Amino acid sequence: MAANEQSHNHQRDTKLLPLLHIAFRWSMTRKKTAHQTGLRFATLGIAAGIVALIVVMSVMNGFQRQYIDSLLETTSFHVRVKAEDSHISALSQSLRQNPLVRSVTPFVETNLLAEGPENHQSILRVMWVGPQDLAADAGFCKALHLSPTMAEESLAGGILLGSEAARLLGAYKGVGLTMRGALVSLDEGIQQYAIDAPVSRLFRSGYYDLDAGLAIVSREKIASIPCAPGPTVLGVKLKRPEQVDALVETLSHEEGVENVESWRDYNRSFFSALRTEKIVMFLLVSIIFAVVGINIHYSMRRTIARKARDLAILSAFGTSQRSISTIFVLEGLVVGIVGALLGIAVGIPVAQNADRIINGAIALLEVFASLLYHIGIVKSVPDLRLFSPTVFYTEGIPSRVLASDISLIAAFAVIFPAVAIYLAYRRFRDASPLEVLRSE
């Protein structure tokens, strides 16, 4: 039985190779025909579409990863655990010994009204973190662009304040800030409190919402308040974020744990918006493949009409309609594969060096604009930067190429031409070879 199966596979391969040779000869030989010219333009169109998709998706992935990393390493964490005060210390120690856990940071968070030296006010999200706990979280320090030693010393000496928050408050390093809040208790009712502390250092994470609304204060200053401004939260980061569900399931059964929240739940609306944006962008740019497929379809209808004599001869020699259909499908696959390989070969280097390429082009434009200014044709040299700091809160174009995105893009590029060519042939497969040759 195995021998029969091998023989069947050999016969199928033997039949397929001549069909593949015909398909490649019709589509990619050096002989210039209208058919081959159309397929080559279609191949270039597919390659251009793949380059556009790879660059757009990679830049979008880069921006998303930049924002996601800023959130996960600072205020979100991979897992946020709330527990009874009597279990916080033991639970924190247990989590630090867990092989899945990278770091554990106890903190308290609340919103306070901050007032700067010129009476400018702004609502800040304040995280009360111990200096040693902050230094132990290397990812947190890296997101703030501070070394662990610098972060610990700065937090012990005052407030770590976002650069944009400092600009809004008119604050700078060394100036004092007053932060006011309120506590609600059953016995005392509403109690107001104020904290005066100097700004020890400014940080810039690259994510505007953090830089404009986050302040980090040492947990030791909670002692000057009548009671804690909020419950203690354990911010847990994992070595492998994909294992978050397993840790959440384990912690939900721990004694004293009141609430466990993963980063997906905590940032549900934000990440849902990013996912929807990526899907919509992919669908919009994928229209390129649809347009190329339609062009191939109508071009192949004309080509098949011109090749009616060749197809009739193949049928007369005993070639089945299924084999002829296979020829055209293989021809579409050849076009798609060649276009995909060409687009991937160009798209990946362009995506990885998008920032350099754009900055280089802008530099040339600035040189040309400066030349026109010196000649006297223009009165000033405009700011030609794509992401000008006066408009955008970014210093460059991040890029992150994902193999999964490229695989999906390449699959679309291969499938569209094959389907378009097959649908074009379906209109002519029922034509009689005798009628075609008689008309010839």
C-alpha positions in Angstrom: 0.0 0.0 0.0 2.9 2.3 0.8 4.4 1.5 -2.6 1.1 2.5 -4.3 1.0 5.8 -2.4 4.6 6.6 -3.4 3.8 5.8 -7.0 0.7 8.0 -6.9 2.7 10.9 -5.5 5.4 10.4 -8.1 2.9 10.5 -10.9 1.3 13.7 -9.5 4.7 15.4 -9.2 5.5 14.3 -12.8 2.3 15.9 -14.0 2.8 19.0 -12.0 6.3 19.9 -13.1 5.4 20.4 -16.8 2.4 22.6 -15.8 4.7 24.6 -13.6 7.2 25.0 -16.4 4.4 26.3 -18.7 3.1 28.7 -16.1 6.6 30.1 -15.5 7.3 30.3 -19.2 4.1 32.3 -19.8 4.7 34.7 -16.9 8.4 35.2 -16.4 10.4 34.6 -19.7 12.3 37.3 -21.3 10.1 37.4 -24.4 8.2 40.7 -24.2 4.5 40.2 -24.7 1.5 42.2 -23.5 0.6 39.3 -21.2 4.1 39.2 -19.6 4.3 42.9 -19.3 1.0 43.0 -17.5 2.1 40.3 -15.1 5.4 42.1 -14.4 3.5 45.3 -13.6 1.2 43.2 -11.4 4.3 41.7 -9.7 5.7 45.2 -9.1 2.3 46.3 -7.8 2.3 43.4 -5.3 5.8 44.2 -4.2 4.9 47.9 -3.7 1.9 46.9 -1.7 4.0 44.6 0.5 6.6 47.3 1.1 3.9 49.8 2.1 2.2 47.3 4.4 5.5 46.2 6.1 6.6 49.8 6.6 3.2 51.0 7.9 2.7 48.0 10.2 6.3 48.1 11.5 6.1 51.8 12.4 2.7 51.2 14.0 4.1 48.3 16.0 7.1 50.5 17.0 4.8 53.2 18.4 2.5 50.7 20.1 5.4 48.9 21.7 6.9 52.2 22.9 3.7 53.2 24.6 2.9 49.7 25.9 6.4 49.4 27.4 6.1 52.8 29.1 2.8 51.8 30.7 3.7 48.3 31.7 7.0 49.3 33.2 5.6 52.3 35.2 2.0 52.5 36.3 0.3 49.4 34.9 2.7 46.5 35.7 1.9 43.0 34.4 -0.1 42.2 37.5 -1.5 44.5 40.1 -2.3 42.7 43.4 -4.3 44.2 46.3 -4.2 42.3 49.6 -5.0 42.8 53.3 -2.3 44.9 55.1 -1.4 42.0 57.3 -0.5 39.8 54.3 1.3 42.4 52.2 4.8 41.7 53.5 4.5 37.9 53.3 2.9 38.0 49.9 5.6 40.3 48.5 8.3 38.0 49.8 6.6 35.0 48.3 6.3 36.7 44.9 9.9 37.7 44.8 10.8 34.0 45.2 8.5 32.9 42.4 10.6 31.9 39.3 8.1 33.6 37.0 8.5 37.0 38.6 11.0 39.6 37.6 10.2 42.3 40.2 7.7 43.2 42.9 7.1 46.9 43.7 4.8 47.9 46.6 3.3 51.3 46.1 0.3 53.5 47.0 -1.3 55.7 44.4 -3.7 58.6 44.5 -4.5 61.9 42.8 -3.3 65.1 44.3 -3.6 68.8 43.4 0.0 70.1 42.8 0.8 73.8 43.0 4.0 75.2 41.5 6.1 78.3 42.5 4.1 80.6 40.4 0.7 79.3 41.7 0.2 77.1 38.6 -1.9 74.1 39.5 -2.3 70.7 37.9 -3.8 67.3 39.0 -1.0 64.7 39.3 -1.2 61.0 39.7 1.1 60.4 42.6 2.8 57.0 43.2 4.2 56.5 46.7 7.2 54.2 46.3 10.1 53.3 48.5 13.4 54.4 47.2 14.9 50.9 47.5 11.9 49.3 45.9 12.2 51.7 42.9 15.9 51.0 42.5 15.2 47.2 42.6 12.8 47.6 39.6 15.3 48.1 36.8 12.5 48.2 34.2 10.8 51.1 36.0 14.1 53.1 36.2 14.9 52.3 32.5 11.4 53.6 31.4 12.2 56.9 33.2 15.7 57.0 31.6 17.3 56.9 35.1 19.9 54.6 36.5 18.7 52.6 39.7 21.2 54.5 41.9 20.2 57.9 40.5 16.5 57.0 40.9 17.0 55.9 44.5 19.0 59.0 45.5 16.6 61.3 43.7 13.5 59.8 45.3 15.0 59.9 48.8 15.8 63.6 48.3 12.4 64.8 47.0 9.9 64.3 44.1 10.5 62.6 40.7 8.4 64.7 38.4 7.5 64.3 34.7 9.0 66.9 32.4 5.7 68.0 30.9 4.1 68.2 34.4 7.0 70.5 35.4 6.5 72.7 32.4 2.7 73.0 33.2 3.5 73.9 36.8 6.4 76.2 36.1 8.6 73.9 38.2 12.2 72.9 37.8 14.9 70.9 39.7 15.3 72.1 43.2 12.0 74.1 43.4 9.4 73.2 46.0 6.0 71.8 45.2 2.9 71.8 47.4 0.6 68.8 46.9 -2.8 68.8 48.5 -5.3 65.9 48.9 -8.2 64.7 51.0 -8.9 61.7 53.2 -12.3 60.3 54.1 -12.7 58.4 57.4 -15.8 57.3 59.3 -14.6 58.9 62.5 -13.1 62.2 61.3 -15.0 62.7 58.1 -13.2 64.5 55.3 -9.6 65.6 56.2 -7.4 67.7 54.0 -3.6 67.3 54.0 -0.7 68.9 52.2 2.8 67.8 51.4 5.7 70.2 50.7 8.7 68.7 49.0 11.4 69.8 46.5 11.6 68.5 42.9 14.8 66.4 43.0 14.8 65.3 39.4 12.7 65.5 36.2 12.1 62.4 34.0 11.0 62.0 30.4 9.5 58.6 29.5 8.5 59.5 25.9 4.8 58.9 26.7 3.0 62.2 27.1 0.3 61.1 29.6 3.0 59.9 32.0 5.3 62.9 31.6 2.4 65.3 32.0 0.6 63.6 34.9 2.9 61.4 37.0 4.9 62.2 40.1 6.7 59.7 42.3 7.1 60.4 46.0 8.8 58.3 48.7 6.5 56.1 50.8 8.3 57.4 53.9 6.3 60.7 53.5 3.1 58.8 54.2 4.1 59.0 57.9 3.4 62.7 57.9 -0.3 62.1 56.9 -3.0 61.1 59.4 -3.6 57.8 57.5 -2.5 56.2 54.3 -4.0 57.9 51.2 -4.9 54.5 49.7 -4.4 50.8 49.8 -1.0 49.3 49.2 -0.7 47.7 45.7 1.9 45.1 44.7 3.1 45.8 41.1 4.4 42.5 39.7 6.4 42.2 36.5 7.0 38.8 34.9 10.1 37.5 33.0 7.7 36.3 30.3 4.5 38.4 30.1 2.6 35.7 28.3 2.5 33.7 31.5 0.4 36.4 33.2 -2.8 34.3 33.2 -1.1 31.4 35.1 0.1 33.8 37.8 -3.3 35.5 38.1 -5.0 32.1 38.5 -2.5 31.2 41.2 -2.8 34.5 43.1 -6.6 34.5 43.0 -6.5 31.5 45.5 -3.9 33.0 47.8 -5.0 33.8 51.4 -5.5 37.5 52.1 -5.6 38.5 48.4 -8.5 40.9 47.7 -8.1 41.6 44.0 -5.8 40.5 41.2 -5.8 42.4 37.9 -3.7 41.7 34.8 -2.4 44.3 32.5 -5.0 43.3 29.8 -7.8 44.1 32.2 -6.3 47.2 33.7 -5.6 48.7 30.2 -8.6 47.1 28.4 -9.9 50.2 26.6 -6.4 51.4 25.6 -5.2 48.1 24.2 -8.6 47.5 22.5 -8.2 50.8 20.7 -4.7 49.9 19.6 -5.8 46.6 18.3 -8.8 48.1 16.4 -6.5 50.7 14.9 -4.1 48.1 13.7 -6.8 45.9 12.1 -8.4 48.9 10.4 -5.0 50.1 9.1 -4.3 46.6 7.8 -7.6 46.4 6.0 -7.2 49.9 4.4 -3.7 49.2 3.1 -4.7 45.7 2.0 -6.9 47.4 -0.6 -3.7 47.7 -2.6 -3.8 43.9 -3.1 -7.5 44.0 -4.0 -6.8 46.7 -6.7 -3.9 44.7 -8.1 -6.0 41.5 -8.1 -8.8 43.3 -10.1 -6.3 44.6 -12.6 -4.8 41.1 -13.0 -8.3 39.6 -13.4 -9.3 41.9 -16.3 -5.8 41.7 -17.9 -6.0 37.9 -17.8 -9.4 37.8 -19.4 -8.0 39.6 -22.4 -4.9 37.4 -22.4 -6.8 34.2 -22.2 -8.9 35.3 -25.1 -5.7 35.8 -27.1 -4.3 32.5 -26.0 -7.5 30.6 -27.0 -5.6 28.9 -29.8 -2.8 27.6 -27.4 -5.4 26.4 -25.0 -7.3 24.6 -27.7 -4.1 22.9 -28.9 -3.4 21.8 -25.3 -7.0 20.4 -25.0 -6.7 18.7 -28.4 -3.5 16.9 -27.2 -5.5 15.5 -24.2 -4.7 18.1 -21.5 -7.7 18.2 -19.1 -9.5 21.4 -18.1 -8.3 20.8 -14.6 -4.6 20.8 -15.7 -5.1 24.0 -17.7 -6.8 25.6 -14.6 -3.7 24.4 -12.6 -1.5 26.2 -15.1 -3.2 29.5 -14.6 -3.4 29.1 -10.8 0.4 28.3 -10.8 0.9 31.4 -12.9 -0.9 33.5 -10.3 1.2 31.8 -7.6 4.4 32.6 -9.4 3.4 36.2 -9.7 2.4 36.4 -6.1 5.5 34.6 -4.8 7.9 36.7 -6.8 6.2 39.9 -5.8 6.1 38.8 -2.2 9.8 37.9 -2.1 10.7 41.2 -3.8 8.5 43.2 -1.5 9.8 41.5 1.6 13.4 41.9 0.5 12.9 45.7 0.1 10.3 46.3 2.8 12.2 44.9 5.8 15.4 47.0 5.3 13.2 50.1 4.6 11.1 49.5 7.8 14.1 48.9 10.0 15.8 52.1 8.7 12.6 54.2 8.3 13.8 56.9 10.7 17.2 57.2 9.0 15.7 57.3 5.5 13.2 60.0 6.3 15.7 62.1 8.2 18.1 61.8 5.3 15.4 62.9 2.8 14.5 65.8 5.2 18.1 66.8 5.5 18.4 67.0 1.7 15.2 69.1 1.6 16.6 71.4 4.3 19.8 71.9 2.3 17.8 72.8 -0.8 15.6 75.2 1.2 18.7 76.8 2.7 20.1 77.3 -0.7 16.9 79.0 -1.9 17.0 81.2 1.2 20.6 82.3 0.6 19.7 83.0 -3.0 16.8 85.1 -1.9 14.0 83.1 -3.5 12.4 82.2 -0.1 12.2 84.5 3.0 12.8 81.8 5.6 13.7 78.1 6.0 10.6 76.1 7.3 10.7 73.4 9.8 10.6 70.3 7.5 10.9 67.7 10.2 8.1 65.1 9.9 7.6 64.9 13.7 8.5 68.4 14.8 8.7 68.8 18.6 6.5 71.8 18.4 3.6 69.6 17.2 4.4 65.9 18.0 5.6 64.4 21.3 8.2 62.1 19.7 11.8 62.4 18.8 11.9 59.7 16.0 10.1 57.0 14.2 10.3 53.7 16.1 10.0 50.4 14.1 9.3 46.8 15.1 9.1 44.2 12.4 7.1 41.1 13.4 7.4 37.8 11.5 3.6 37.2 12.1 2.7 40.4 10.2 5.0 39.6 7.3 3.7 36.0 7.0 0.1 37.3 6.9 1.0 40.0 4.3 2.8 37.5 2.1 -0.1 35.1 2.3 -2.5 37.8 1.0 0.0 38.7 -1.7 0.2 35.1 -3.0 -3.6 34.3 -2.7 -5.0 37.4 -4.4 -3.3 36.9 -7.9 -4.0 33.1 -7.9 -7.7 33.7 -7.2 -7.9 36.6 -9.7 -6.4 34.5 -12.5 -8.5 31.4 -11.8 -11.7 33.5 -11.8 -10.6 35.0 -15.2 -10.1 31.5 -16.7 -13.4 30.2 -15.5 -15.2 32.2 -18.2 -13.3 30.3 -21.0 -12.9 26.8 -19.6 -16.2 25.5 -21.2 -15.1 26.7 -24.7 -14.9 23.8 -27.3 -11.4 23.3 -28.7 -12.8 22.3 -32.1 -14.8 25.6 -32.4 -11.7 27.6 -31.4 -9.4 25.9 -33.9 -12.1 26.1 -36.7 -12.3 29.8 -36.2 -8.5 30.0 -36.4 
